[in-house]
Amino acid sequence: MQLVKIFEYIGMGGFIIWALMERTFTFTRQWQDQGEKQVRISYWLINLAWYGAIFFAILDVWTSQITTFAKLLLPLRALGASLIIAGLLIRFIARRDLGKQYSVHVETSADHQLVTHGIYQTIRHPAYLGLIGLFLGIPTSMGSWGGMAIAALAGIPVVLYRTIIEERYLSEWFGTSYQDYKNNTWRILPRIW
């Protein structure tokens, strides 16, 4: 039973680390905030799905226990913990490689440059790959079927929608150089999509 609590705390810890990491990057490294913001709805949809999945999982596991795992399912919880660690790591690397090009909104500015180094040599949207890992990992590690369902049915589709919007605007902004970049990279998962 203690192992179950450890996985629950790993899930909660992943959420806290994500929150601290996001605030650090957002407040200290972003200069894209003067650009033209595009389609803000995707930002709000991601937030709604994110906080819905996470807070449902937290309340489910620690209060109501409506959709919690009936059995320990430790291998599934371990998979969730692995997704949290991988998600945080990938997201950190992606945000680091973007540097001041990062923005929480789809936006462009006169100083906007196409980032094609580091993790972006292979994947066009690694920060979203990390977010998907966290979306699925936190409720899975904590043991909430409902949180996992919200993440899978709302979170992942919204993140994929956001990649489509970003690619449309980046194609308009960078023209053929972005098309060349698209032709030589994967959207989210190398060798898959």
Secondary structure as GFF3:
##gff-version 3
##sequence-region A 1 193
A	DSSP	alpha_helix	2	29	.	.	.	ID=ss1
A	DSSP	three_ten_helix	32	34	.	.	.	ID=ss2
A	DSSP	beta_strand	36	38	.	.	.	ID=ss3
A	DSSP	alpha_helix	41	59	.	.	.	ID=ss4
A	DSSP	pi_helix	60	64	.	.	.	ID=ss5
A	DSSP	alpha_helix	74	98	.	.	.	ID=ss6
A	DSSP	three_ten_helix	99	101	.	.	.	ID=ss7
A	DSSP	beta_strand	106	108	.	.	.	ID=ss8
A	DSSP	three_ten_helix	118	121	.	.	.	ID=ss9
A	DSSP	alpha_helix	126	142	.	.	.	ID=ss10
A	DSSP	alpha_helix	145	150	.	.	.	ID=ss11
A	DSSP	pi_helix	151	155	.	.	.	ID=ss12
A	DSSP	alpha_helix	156	174	.	.	.	ID=ss13
A	DSSP	alpha_helix	176	183	.	.	.	ID=ss14
###
